[in-house]
Amino acid sequence: MLRLTLSLALFLAASTAAADQRDKRLDSLFESLGKTERTDQTHGVQAKIWAVWIESRDDETNRLMDLGIAAMRAHDLGLGAAAVRRGRPP
């Protein structure tokens, strides 16, 4: 699982990401995360941060990222690896 997560992170870093750590939206999200005490609220803020981080201007990159994330959640490492390799079957 760690290998797949790292591969997805590298894939994202090499993609045509629209947002990065300097994205203005992140300032308020991280501020909210620091002030939030309830776990159920932190999950929502974390999801918004990830949504900013994984944005891309490329439809195919977005599709593959969505596929890779869904595969990780389903513990389907073969499908996740295929997404990292730009959709080729495992």
C-alpha positions as CSV (number, residue, x, y, z in Angstrom):
1,M,0.0,0.0,0.0
2,L,2.8,2.4,0.8
3,R,4.4,1.7,-2.6
4,L,1.1,2.5,-4.4
5,T,0.7,5.7,-2.3
6,L,4.2,6.9,-3.1
7,S,3.7,6.0,-6.8
8,L,0.5,8.1,-6.9
9,A,2.2,10.9,-5.1
10,L,5.0,10.9,-7.7
11,F,2.5,10.6,-10.5
12,L,0.7,13.7,-9.1
13,A,3.9,15.6,-8.8
14,A,4.8,14.9,-12.4
15,S,1.3,15.8,-13.7
16,T,0.0,19.1,-14.9
17,A,-1.2,20.1,-11.4
18,A,-3.1,23.3,-11.3
19,A,-2.5,23.9,-7.5
20,D,0.5,23.6,-5.4
21,Q,1.5,24.3,-1.8
22,R,1.4,28.0,-2.5
23,D,-2.3,27.9,-3.6
24,K,-4.1,30.8,-1.8
25,R,-7.0,28.5,-0.8
26,L,-4.7,26.4,1.4
27,D,-4.0,29.2,3.9
28,S,-7.5,29.4,5.2
29,L,-8.0,25.6,5.0
30,F,-4.8,24.9,7.1
31,E,-5.9,27.7,9.5
32,S,-9.3,26.0,9.9
33,L,-7.6,22.6,10.3
34,G,-5.5,24.0,13.2
35,K,-8.6,25.4,15.0
36,T,-10.8,22.4,14.5
37,E,-11.1,20.1,17.5
38,R,-13.8,17.6,16.4
39,T,-12.6,14.7,14.3
40,D,-15.6,14.7,12.0
41,Q,-14.9,18.3,11.1
42,T,-11.2,17.7,10.5
43,H,-12.0,15.0,7.9
44,G,-14.0,17.5,5.9
45,V,-11.2,20.1,6.0
46,Q,-8.6,17.5,5.1
47,A,-10.7,16.4,2.1
48,K,-10.8,20.0,0.9
49,I,-7.1,20.3,1.2
50,W,-6.6,17.1,-0.8
51,A,-9.1,18.3,-3.4
52,V,-6.9,21.4,-3.9
53,W,-3.7,19.3,-4.1
54,I,-4.9,16.9,-6.7
55,E,-6.4,19.4,-9.1
56,S,-5.1,19.2,-12.6
57,R,-5.8,21.0,-15.8
58,D,-5.7,17.8,-17.7
59,D,-8.8,15.6,-18.0
60,E,-6.9,12.4,-18.4
61,T,-4.7,13.1,-15.4
62,N,-7.9,13.8,-13.4
63,R,-9.4,10.5,-14.6
64,L,-6.3,8.5,-13.7
65,M,-6.0,10.1,-10.3
66,D,-9.7,9.4,-9.5
67,L,-9.1,5.8,-10.7
68,G,-6.0,5.4,-8.5
69,I,-7.7,6.8,-5.4
70,A,-10.7,4.6,-5.9
71,A,-8.4,1.6,-6.3
72,M,-6.5,2.4,-3.2
73,R,-9.7,2.7,-1.2
74,A,-10.8,-0.7,-2.6
75,H,-7.3,-2.2,-1.8
76,D,-6.9,-3.0,-5.5
77,L,-3.2,-2.5,-5.9
78,G,-3.1,-3.8,-9.5
79,L,-5.7,-1.3,-10.7
80,G,-4.0,1.5,-8.7
81,A,-0.6,0.6,-10.2
82,A,-2.2,0.6,-13.7
83,A,-3.5,4.1,-13.1
84,V,-0.1,5.3,-12.1
85,R,1.3,3.8,-15.4
86,R,-1.3,5.9,-17.2
87,G,-4.1,3.4,-17.4
88,R,-2.2,0.4,-18.9
89,P,-3.4,-2.9,-17.5
90,P,-1.3,-4.5,-14.7
